[in-house]
């Protein structure tokens, strides 16, 4: 694993960048929903992560002009940072950082 970039094309399976509890961001790793479901109890985090992304993007898209869109993007990022800081649970899978389509 690693903190690779964007996704590829071609019908690949979506992968999620995982931040592990009690490990630094140097240990981020990419995993599919199936991997997470088979090995960890936090598969519901994927659904929560994707819903937040959809809600955030819809709110940004509803902005009247580019200045408001920029302000909303900044507010979304600040909220994401705040949620990340406040997040604490006893599971190994601490948080989903990003998603991509595998190649």
Secondary structure, 3 states (H helix, E strand, C coil): CCCCCCCCCCCCCEEEEEEECCCCHHHCEEEEHHHHHHHCCCCHHHHHHHHHHHHHHHHHHCCCCHHHHHHHHHHHHHHHHHHHHHCCCCCCEEEEEEEEECC
